[in-house]
Amino acid sequence: MKRHIIILDTSAILSGKPIRFPDATLVTSPAISDEVTPGGKDYQRFEFLKETGLTIHSPSQEALRKVKKTAQETGDDRRLSPADVEILALAIDLNNEPDTDTAILTDDYSIQNVATVLGIRFLGFSQNIITQKFKWVSRCPGCGKQFNEPVDICPVCGTKTRSSLRKKENL
């Protein structure tokens, strides 16, 4: 029988909605605690989840490298926080365990985009899930030059670049 694991992203914790998966183990990564401000309702909710069974696991370095490489390929690397990268890497590690069914609970579209490329299952929480894969590039709003690699300042004209959608593909 498969063990069901739900990996919580910060967006699920911050949503304020009840998180109920009675037949699943709830897991998150250490960096999630950095995104929850101590003292507020979100922090209390996070602490309550930990007291009622939420466990915290660190992903492997190999999985972190794989996520970062994939995020660079999709252009999501500028949009993902360190906690987002950890969540995705944790999903890679847990999916490699025998007899497990793992999914990330997130409304973050960049996490969903990278998860799609990596073949990781995800569930939306408060919003609809993505229906297309995206490829982002850096584009200079000053001179219009487009860069496939992440570039913060345009080497042509010196303007700060922005993420720009280059390609989308139906799932």
N, C-alpha and C positions, 0 to 999 in steps of 0.2 A: 504494500500500500504506500502511495506517495505521501511524503510530508509536504504540506503547503506552507510556503513562506511568503510573507508580504513585507517588502522593504519600504519603510516610510521615508518620504522626502519631507523637507521642511514645509512645503506647501500644504501637505496633508495635516500636519500638526497645527499650522497657523490658521487653517480653515475654520476652526472652532466647531466643526461637525464631529459627531461621535464616530469613532473608528471601531467598527465591529466586524471582526472576522473570527468567529468562534472556533472554526476548525483550522486556523492558521497560526503559525508562530510569527509574531511581529518583531522585526529587526530594523536597526538603523546603523549609521556610522558615527564615529566620534565627532566629526566636523559639524554634524547637525546641531550639537549643543552650542557651537559658536554662533549659530544663526538664530538662536532663541535667547532673547534678552532676559536676564535674571530679574525676578521680582514681579513680572506681569502675569496676566492670565495664561498667556502662551507658555510661559516657563512652568507655571503650576500644572498645566495640562501635560507638558512634556514629563515632568516629574511623576505625575499620576500614571502616565503610560508606562514609565520605567518600573514603578511600584507594582503594577498589575501585569508585568510580564514582558514588556518591551526590552529586548536585549541589544547591546551595542557591540558591533564587531568591526574590526579593522580589515580593509581589503589588502590583498597581496600587492607587492610592488609590480609584479608582472601584469596584473589586471589593471592597475593604475596606468601603466605605460600604454596598454592596449586602448584604454578609453581616451587618453590624451591624443594618441595617434589618430584614432577615428574622429575625434572632435576637430582636429586640425583639418582632416580630409573633408568634413562636412562644413567647416567654417564656424562651428558652434563653440570652438575653444574660447572665444572672447565673451561668450554668453553664459558659460558654465562657471559656477562658483566652485571652490575646492570641495564643498560638501556635495555638490552635484556630481562631481567626478568620482568622489568616494562611493556614492550611492550606486552609480553605474558599475564601478569596479567590484563592489560587493556583490552585485547581481551576477557578474561573470563568475566569481568564485563560488557562490552558492549554487548556481546552475551546474557547476561541475561536480557537485556532490551527487552520489547515486540516489535514486528514488526521491528526488525533490522536484517540486513544481514551484518556481519562484516568479514573482511579479513585483514591479515597483509601483507604488501608489503615489502618483504625482499629477499635478496639473501644469507642470513646467514643460513647455513645448520643445525647448532645446534638449532636455533630458529625453523626452519621447522621441525626438528626431534621431539622436545618437543611439538610443535603445533599439530603434527600428533597424538601423544599419548593423548593429551588433547582434540582432536576433534575440533581444531580450524582451520578454512580455511586460506590458505595463497596463495599469488601470487608471482611468481618470477619476477624479474625486468630486470636484465642484464644477468642472467644465467638460466639454466634449473633448475627446482625444483627437490627435492629429489624423488626417486622412491622406496626407501627402508627405513625402520626404523632401527636405530642403537642402540646398547647397548654398552657403553664404560665402561672399568674397569681401575684401576691403575695397572701397571705392572712394576716390577723392571728390568731394563736392565742389572743389575749386576748379580743377582742370579736367575732371571726368575720368582720369586714369583708373583702371581697375587692376587689382593685384590678387592673385590666387593665394598667396601667402599672407598671413596677418601682418599688416603694416599700420602703425599708429599715426605716423606723420608721412605725408606724401613726399618722396624724394625729388619729385619733379618741381612742385610749387610750394611745398612747406605747409600745406593745409592739413588739419587733423582729419583722418579718414573716418568713414562710417561703414558699418556692415551693410551689405546690399545683397538682395536675393539674386542669385545667378541662375538657379535652375530649380524647378520643382517637378516631382514625379509622383504619380498616384501610387498608393500602397497596394 
